[in-house]
């Protein structure tokens, strides 16, 4: 029999777990997307604020540094001043690193001095920012150089931000900021765990309630199935018993009919023997009686006195009476066809009567 409660239990439990995993993944997707959107907005605002604080002279030097020798840029006092200004401006924020690129893709400034001079012209984020768009990326770093220290196991949101000329609105330089969003990601992970647990708990409660209903229905179906099986078995037993009784009754009727048939055949044979016996006796008596009657008639035609004639008349009268009795006896010993058919029909009805009664 189909196991309704067991099948429902496994399928529903798998569905609950799968739904919890999917909802958790959906929450994380939207939470991370929201984090990146907010991080991009804050980073853009912070970058523009920092760029405005540098002044036009510094921005002009940064644009010119893209064409200078790398060593000259690294050892330039303006690079040291810009590094100190950056540390002061970004103190107390989540910014872990700042890099500035010229339009040719050269790194003209970085809070990690050894990165100055690197070519990033082939970087997709730089290419997008040079085209006037902001590009962001969320990464996980085991180790990362942030200003004067190395941080480990951090989640970083990098943003490539174009800085435009106020007069021409053309992109002059490209900033890249790395923001440390580890705490925000931890908050997302904790919230995801709570949301997953809450969703899983609610769905498990719903699953438990539905499981009780299905289990009750399964027991009800099983009871009805058992009752149906019991009734079917009883019906099958009654049918077998009835068939056995019919077979036994049929055998008894066949034996009875065989006995009645034998009795009928014996009675019929006895009647035939009786008829043959009576017929033989009648014929044996009729011949001498015929001769006696013929002799008495011839005797009556002779000259007899009154006494002799009285005796002859008496003999003729007795002979006629005896002949009539013999004719009646012969008629009874040979019954008509209608009588035989009637007797046979009555016998058959008597043989069939017990079977009908049974």
N, C-alpha and C positions, 0 to 999 in steps of 0.2 A: 504494500500500500504506500502511496506517496506521503513522504514525511513533510507536512506543511510547515510545522513550527521550526524544525531543524533547518530546512531550506531557507525559510524567511530569516531565521536568526543569522545565518552566515552571510546571505546576500545583503541584508539590511546593515549588518555590522560593517561589512566591507564598503557599502555605500556611504555610511556615516563617516568612516575614516577618510574615504576619498573626498567627500564633500568638505570635511574639515581641512584637509591638505589643500584643496583647491581654493577655499576661502582664505586660508592663511597666505597662500601665494598671491592671490589677488590683492589682499590688504598690503602685503609687502611691496608689490609692484606700485600701487598707488602712493604708498607712503614714501618710497624712494623717489618716485617721480615728483612728488610734492616737495621733498627735501631738495632735490636738484633745482626745482623751479625757484624755491625760496632762496637757496644758496646762490643761484645765478643772479637773482635780483639784488641780494645784499652785496655780493662780490662786485657787481657792476657799479653799485652806488659807492662802495668803498674805494674802488679803483679810480673812479672819477674824482672822488674827494681827494684822494692821494695825488692824482695827477694835477689837480688844481692847486694843491699846496706846494708843488714843486716850482711853479713859476715858469714863465716863458724862456728864461735863460737856460734853465736846466733841461727843458724839453728840447730846446734848440741844440744843446750840446749832445743830448742823447741821439738826436737825428744825425748829427755830424759824426758821432762816434762809430756809426755803422760802416764808415769808409776808412777809419783809422786802423793802424796796425793793432793786433790783439794785445801785445805787451804794453803798448802805449795807453791803451784803454784801461788795462788792469792796474797799471801803476799811476794812473792819473789821480790827482788830488780830488777832482770832482767825483770820481768813483767812490773814494773814501767818504766824502761828504754825503753823497747820495746813500751810501750804505748806513751811515749813522742816522741820517734823516729817516730812512725807512724803518730802522729799529725803533726809533722814538715814535713814529707815527703808528706803527702796527703793534706797539706794546699794549697788552691787555686784550688783543683780538685773537681770533682763531686762525689767523693767517700764518702759515708755516714757511712759506717761501714766496718771493716775488722775483719775476724775471721780465726783462724788457727786451723786445726784439725790434730791429730795424726792418724796413720794408723788404730788404734783401734776404731776410731770414736769419741774420747774424744775431747772436745773443750779445747785446751791448751792456747789459747789466744783469746781475744775479746776486742774491744774498749769499749764494755759495760761489765765492770768487773764482774757483777753478772752472766753472761752467761758462765764464765769459769768453766769447769768441766761438762758441759752438754754432754750427749751421743747422737751423730748423726749417729751412725753406721747404723741405719735403714733408713736414708734419701736417696732417689733415686739419688739426685744430688751428694752427697758425694760418694755413691757407684760408680757412673760413673767416678768421678774424681780419686778415688783410682784405678780404672781400667785403668787410663791413658787418659781419655777423658774429654773434657771441656763441662760442662752442664750449660745452662743459662735459666733463667725464668723471665718473666716480670709480676710484681704484682702491685696492687694498695693498699696502706696502709693509713688508716685514721690517725694513729699515729705511729711514728717510732723513736727509740732512736738512734741518730746519734752523736757519740763522746760525747760532754758534753751538748747536747741539744736534745729536742724532736721536731721533725718536723711533720707536719700534712698534710694530703691530698696530698700525693706525689706518683709519679710513680717510682718504683725502679726496676732496672735490677740487679738480683743476678746472680753471676757466680761462679761455683766451678771449681778451677783450680789446676791441679796436679803440684807439684814441684819435679823435678827429681834430683837425684844425678849426678853430672857432670861426675864422673868416671864410675859408674855402670849403669847409665841411669835408675835406678829404682826409683819409686815414693817414696819420703821420707815423705813429708807432703802434706796437702791439704789446699789451701787458699780459702776463700769465701769472695768476695767483693760485696758490695751493692752500686751501682752507682745510683745517683739521675738523672733520665731522664725526669723529669716533664716538663721542658722547651721544650725538644725535642718532647715530646708527645703533648704539646700545639701547637708547630709548625705544627706537623702532623695533628692535629685537625683543625687548621686554614687552612692549605693547602687543607685538605679534604673538608672543607666547600667551599673554593673557587673553587676547582675542581668540586664539586657537583653542585654549582651554575652555573659555566660556562657550564658544560655539559647540565644541565637542561635548561639554556637559549638558547643554540644552538639547542637543540632538540625541545624546544618550538617554536623557529623561524621556524624550519623545519616543525613542526606540524602545525603551523599557515598557512604556504604556501600550504602545502598539503591539509589542511582543506578548504582553499579557492577554490582549484581546485576541490575537492570532492563536495563542496557546489554548485559550478557552474554546475558540472555534474549532481548533484541531481536535481537542478532546471530544467536543460535541459530535464532530464528524466521525471520529473513531467509534464512539458509542453507537451511533446510528449504523455505522458499517458493521459493528459486531452484532447488533440486533438483526440486521438484515442477513448476515451470515448464519446466525442461529435459526432464524425463520426459514432460510433457504435449506439448511441442513434438516430441520424438522420436516419441511415439505418433501425433501428428497427421501427421508426415511419413511414418511407416510406413503409416498408413491411406491417405494420398493415393497413396503408391507402389503399395500393394496394389490400390487402386481402378483406378489407371492400368494395371497389369498385367492386371487382370481385363478392363478394357475392350479392351486389345490382344488378349488371348487370345480374348475373345468375338468380336472382329472377325475374327480368324484362323479361328475355328470357323465363323463365318457364311460366310466366303469358301469354306472347305473344304466345308461343307454345300451351298453353292450349286453348287460344282463337282461334288460327288457327285450332287446332284439333277439337274444337267444331264446327267451321264454316265448316270445311271439312266434319265432320259427318252429319251436317245439309244438306249440299249440296248433299252429297251422298244419304241421306234419301230422299231428294226432287227428285233426279234422279230416285231413285227406285219407288217413288210414281208416277212420270210421266210415267215411263215405264209400271207400273202396270195399270195406267189409259189408256194409249194408247193401251196396250194389250187388256184390257177389251172392249174398244170401237171397236177395230179392230175385235175382235171375235164377238161382237154383230152385227156388220155390215156384217161380212163375211157370217154368216149363212143365212140371208135373201137373200144376193147377190147370194150365191150358189143356193138357191132355184129359184131365178129369172133367173139365167143363165140356170139351168136345164129345167125350164119351157119354156124358149125361144127356146132352142134347140129342145125340143119335138114339140113345135109349128111350128118350121121351117120344120119339117118332114111331116106336113100335107099339103093338097092341098090349097095353098094360091094364091091369084091373085098377080099381080105385085105390087100393092100398099101395100098390107098387108106384102108381103115379104120384101119390102123396110123398112117398119116399124120394122119388126122383126130383120132384119140385123142391123138396127140402135140401137135397144135395146141391141143386143149381143155385138156390138162394145162398147157401153157405159159401159156395165157390165164388159167386159174384161179390159177396161181402169181403171174402179173403183177397180177391183180386183188387178190389178198391183199396184195401189196407196196404197191399203191396205197392200199388201205384203211389199212394201217399208217402210210403216209406222211401221209395225211389226219388220222389220229388224233394223230400227233405235232405236226402243224401247228396244231391247235386244242386247247391244254391246258385242263384242267378248272378251274372256279372255285376249288376248294380249293387247287390248285397255284398259281394266280395269287395268292391271298390269302397263302399261305405264302411265296411269293417276295417279295411286297410287305412282309410283316412282317420278313423277314430283311434286306431292303434298309434299312428304317427303323432296325433295330437297329444295322446297320453305320454308318448316318449318325449315330446318337446315341452310338455307342461312343467316338469321339474326344472329344466334349464331356465325357463322364463321366470319361475318363482325364485331361483337362485339369483 
